[in-house]
Amino acid sequence: MDVDVVVQWVRTEWTKDSRGGAEAARRNAVPEAFPLPHGRPAVHEVIQLEWCDFEPVWSKESDSIDRIRLSLLESDEMLAVQLQDTMHAAPRRWNRPSPVRLARGEWVRWQLNHRWQRPRDGAHNYEMTTLNLAYGPVSDLKLFLGKPTRLVDERARLR
């Protein structure tokens, strides 16, 4: 990895079944962060799907950053972080936040959500993506369970 970062992607996906009542409460209770398995630079991804009872599934750890979804620029002991909205789904975000600048030891939580129509039956799926990213080494493996240095909340009301 060419930048000293620890990345945790948390993706939650659901259908209309989890939009109201007890199922919505269950969906809203799923974590947006998890303890890290270690503090070394790496990319971790956790997926929580409604049709799998929102049980967290960890993908294989990676040491490469998806440069289409995430832009990182290191300059003058600072890291500029820009989450790209690569989903072709509603809502379209025409006005995006500026990159977040982090000093070593700081971290950002960046969230955005989407809704799209399934071609097979016309029903909707929903997704929430949370990026937790720390610049520099991480000694506290529960870091992402705390309050981020920077928070970017691009969640929109989904119909």
N, C-alpha and C positions, 0 to 999 in steps of 0.2 A: 504494500500500500504506500503510495507516494506522499500521503498527508497523514499526520499523526492524529487520527480520529477513531472514536468508537461510535459505531452507528447501530441503532436498533430501530427497525421498521416494525410497526404493529399494524396489521391490516385486519379489520373486522368487516364481514359481509353478511347481509341479511335480506329477508324478503318482507313483504307487507305483513306477514304473520307476526313479525316482531316489532310492529310499529305502534301497538297500543296495548294497554292492560298489563297483565303479569308478564307477558313475553317481552314487552318493551322495558319493563323494570329489570328483567334478567339481562337483556342486551345492554342496557345502560350500566350494568354492574360489571361488565367485562373490563379487564385492566387495559390501560393505555400505555403501560410500561411494565417491565419485568426486571427482576434482578439479573445481572449479567453473569455468565459462566466464568468470566475472567476479565481483567482490565486491559488486556493487550489490544492494539489496534485491530479491528475486525468489523465486519458487517454481519449483523444478526437479524433474522427476520422471523416474526411470529405471526401466524395466521389463525384467526378465530372465525369459524363459519357457523351460521345458524343451524344448518342441516347436519352439523357435527356437534350439536349442543354447546357451541362456543368454546369447546375445549381447545386450549392453546396448542398449536403444533409448530415446533421450531424447525425451520429449514436448515440445511447444512450451512455452517459458517463459511463466510467468504472473506477474501482479502482484497477484493476489488469492488470499487464503487461504480454503480450504474450511472455513468455520466449523462445519460439522457434524463433520468429522474432527478439528479442532484448535481448542482454545480458548486464546486469548492475552489476558492482562490486564496492562496496564502501570500501575504505581503506585510512587511514591517511588523512581524510578530503578531499579526492578526489573521483571522480566517473569516472570509466572507462566504456565507452559506446561502444558497438559493434553491429552494424546492421547486421543481418544475411541475406544472400541472399537465401530465401527459395523457390523462383520461379524455376520451372523446365521449363525454357524458355531461348531463346537466348537473349543476349549473355551470355555464361557461364563465370563466373568470377573466374578464378583459383587463381589469385593473388589479395588478398583482402587487404585493408588498415588495419593497426594496430588499436586497440581500441583508441578512443579519450578520453583524460583525462580532466575532468572539475573540476574546483574549484566551491564552492558555489557561486551562482549569475551569473555563466556563462551558455551559451547554445550553442547547436550544431544544424546545419542543415545538414542532410545527405540525398543525393538523388541518386537514381538509377532507371534505366528503363529497360524494357524488350519488347520482341516481341514473339508472339507464333502463331502457325497455328491452326485455328479452324477445328476440325475434321469433322464438318457437311458439309463444303463447300471448305475447303482448303485456304480460305482467312486469312489474318493476323489481329490480334488485338495487340494493343500497350498499355503499361502502364508505368506511371511514379509515383514512390512512393517518397514522401518527408517526412522525419522524422524531426520534430522540437521538441527538448527536452531541458528543462531548469532544472538545478540542484538547488534545494532550492525553497523557496517561490517566487512567482511572484507578484509584486505590479503593474507593468505596463501591462495592459491587451492587449496592442498592441505590446508587446515585439517581437513576432515572425514576425512582419511586418518590423522590422529593420534589421540591419546587425548582423549576428551571431558572437559569439566569435570564433567558429570553423566552418569551412565549409568542408564537404567531398562530392566531386562531382564524383560519379561513373557512370554518364550518358555516354552511348556509342552511337556511330552512329548506328541507326537502319535502316536496309534496308527496 
